[in-house]
């Protein structure tokens, strides 16, 4: 599923998310949940990196 969401994310500048989700047979809620999770994972990665830097 993440490959489909990555594709939609990459193409959303060219096509509406609604259309991409319809063509890829993916619920918009699935895509937006993936985006939210992606942002959370990135924030956690930055926090982990900052902690690693401080502990050295």
N, C-alpha and C positions, 0 to 999 in steps of 0.2 A: 504494500500500500504506500510506503514512503516514496517509492520510485514514482508513482503516479502523482503524489503530492508535490514532489520536487519538480516534476515536469510542469504541473499547473503553476507553481510558484515562478518558474523560469519564464513561462509564456504569458503570465498575467499582464505584462506590459503591452502585449500585442492583441490579446483577446480578453473579453470579459470572463471573470471567474465562473459565472453562471454557465456560460457556453462551454468552457473547458471541462467543468464538472459533468455536464450533460454528455459531452462527447466521450469522456473517459469513464462514464457510468459510475461516478463517485458522488456521494452526497456532499453538498457544500459544507455541512456541519463537520464532516470528516476532514475536509481540507482545513477549515478554520481551527479545528482542534489540533491538527498537526502544526499549524503556524504558531498557535499559543504554546504548545509543547516545545517547539523549536526555540522560541524566545526564552522560555524558562530554562532550557538546557544550556543555552548560550550564557545566560546570566549566572547560572551555577558554575559553568566552566570558568568564567572570569573571576568569580569569587574564590574558587579553588586555586586558581593561578596566583591571585593576590595573597592568599594565605601561604602558599608555597614560597613565594618571594619573601614574605616577612619572616618565615621560620628558618631561613638560611643564614 
